[in-house]
């Protein structure tokens, strides 16, 4: 079964084909590693927003500080949707440690006050 990928490791965006054990189209080793990871255990950095109680900022941007397994994104979003910030916080502060047991922390990507 043939699969097609567009590598997202760098701006080049190589079109990589996988047909059985044959991988072609990558222009560097990073593209090869990317496709192998996509086939075995795909991960993504999750970006989103959380509610706040501040009138001047109804939602604040957040992200995971490392990629999490792609199959846990919806579970992580359920957790994120329950959060409400009610105190001033700084850029980079951890909102949730080890979200969904992924070893990734959910951090603020802007100041909240």
C-alpha positions in Angstrom: 0.0 0.0 0.0 1.5 3.3 -1.1 1.3 6.4 1.2 2.2 10.0 0.4 3.6 12.6 2.9 4.6 16.2 2.7 7.5 16.7 5.1 7.0 19.5 7.6 10.5 19.5 9.1 11.8 22.4 7.0 10.4 24.9 4.4 11.4 22.6 1.5 8.2 20.5 1.9 9.5 17.4 0.2 6.8 15.1 -1.2 7.8 11.7 0.2 6.3 8.4 -1.0 6.3 5.2 1.0 5.6 1.9 -0.8 6.2 -1.1 1.4 9.8 -0.7 2.6 10.7 1.7 -0.2 10.8 5.4 0.9 11.6 8.0 -1.8 11.4 11.8 -2.3 13.1 13.0 0.8 16.1 15.3 0.2 17.6 14.8 3.7 17.9 12.4 6.6 15.4 14.5 8.6 12.7 13.9 6.1 13.3 10.2 6.3 13.1 10.3 10.1 9.9 12.4 9.9 8.2 9.8 7.7 9.3 6.9 9.9 7.9 8.7 12.9 4.6 9.5 11.1 4.2 5.8 10.2 4.9 4.5 13.7 4.0 7.1 16.3 2.9 10.5 14.9 3.2 13.5 17.2 2.2 17.2 17.1 2.7 20.3 19.2 -0.8 21.3 20.3 -1.7 25.0 20.2 -5.0 26.3 21.5 -6.5 28.9 23.8 -7.9 28.9 27.3 -10.6 31.0 28.9 -9.7 33.8 31.3 -11.8 35.9 33.7 -10.2 39.2 32.5 -12.4 41.6 30.6 -9.6 42.8 28.4 -8.6 39.2 27.4 -11.3 36.6 27.1 -8.9 33.9 25.9 -5.2 33.4 26.2 -3.0 31.4 23.8 -1.3 28.2 25.0 0.8 25.4 23.5 2.4 22.2 24.6 6.1 22.5 25.3 6.9 19.4 23.2 5.0 17.2 20.8 2.3 14.9 22.1 1.0 11.7 20.5 -1.5 12.6 17.7 -4.1 10.2 19.0 -4.2 12.1 22.4 -5.0 15.5 20.9 -8.8 15.3 21.3 -8.3 14.1 24.9 -5.9 17.0 25.6 -8.4 19.4 24.1 -11.1 18.2 26.4 -8.8 19.0 29.4 -7.8 22.4 27.9 -11.5 23.4 27.4 -12.1 23.0 31.1 -9.4 25.5 32.1 -10.1 29.1 33.1 -7.3 31.5 34.2 -8.3 33.8 37.0 -5.0 35.3 38.1 -2.2 37.2 36.3 0.3 34.9 34.7 3.5 35.3 32.7 4.5 34.2 29.3 5.9 30.6 29.5 4.1 29.7 32.8 2.9 26.2 33.0 -0.8 25.8 33.0 -0.9 22.0 33.2 2.0 19.7 34.0 2.2 16.4 32.1 -1.0 16.9 30.2 -2.7 13.5 29.6 0.4 11.7 30.9 2.4 12.8 27.8 5.4 14.4 29.7 4.4 17.6 27.9 3.4 20.7 29.8 0.8 23.2 28.6 2.3 26.7 28.7 1.1 30.2 28.2 2.3 31.8 25.0 1.4 35.3 26.2 1.1 37.3 29.4 -2.2 37.4 31.1 -3.2 40.3 33.5 
